[in-house]
Amino acid sequence: MGRGIIETVLGAVVLLVAVMFVVSAYNSSDLRPVSGYKIGARFNSVDGLTSGNDVRIGGVKVGTVTDLGIDPKDYQVVVHMTIASGIRLPDDSSASITGDGLLGGKYVRIEPGNAEQFIAAGGELKKTKDVVVLEQLLGRIIFMLTEQ
């Protein structure tokens, strides 16, 4: 009987340590969505971008992609983002979709502009650059090499 109690207590301690590790990892990472104001941007292609991906300025996370949708009028992808309330983006800022290396995920990269006006909550980034798909680039290079 005494051995069963020891095993039960030891199992509970292991589970407690595992839960503490997961909570610590979650708190120290940037997995939590950013709270702030919402803006949007329109792209022709967002291959690999999903809800929950980062929005970064200079490599620093300043927001989160909250939603992706298609505009039925012009078939562009509308990306909705939440930007931290302490970050004010100039009206002429641009957004592009970039990857974290060859195997990394995608994120929205914002390059702040120089305008005196700022994007208001619910506003939209006008200057956007679509994602460059590695497979398409490789296909073009192979096609160019085989043409000669």
TAGI-V762045 format. One line per field, one symbol per residue. psi: psi as a letter, one per 20 degrees, with the letter a starting at -180 (. if undefined). burial: I if it has 24 or more other ideal C-beta (glycine too) atoms within 12 Angstrom, else O. A space follows every 10 residues. Layout:
psi->???
burial->???
//
This chain:
psi->hhhhgghggg ghgggggggh gggggghirl ipqpqbqprr qpqhpkpipr piqqpqokip piaqphqqrp oigjkqpopp qppphioppq hkqqqqpqqm ahirrqrppp oqajqhqqpr piapphoqpr qopghgghgg ggghhih.
burial->OOOOOOOOOO OOOOOOOOOO OOOOOOOOOO OOOIOOIIII IIIOOIOIIO OIIIIIIOOO IIIIIIOIOO OOOOOOIIII IIIIOOIIIO OOIIIIIIIO OOOOOIIIII OIOOOOOOIO OOOIIOOIOI IOOOOOOOOO OOOOOOOO
//
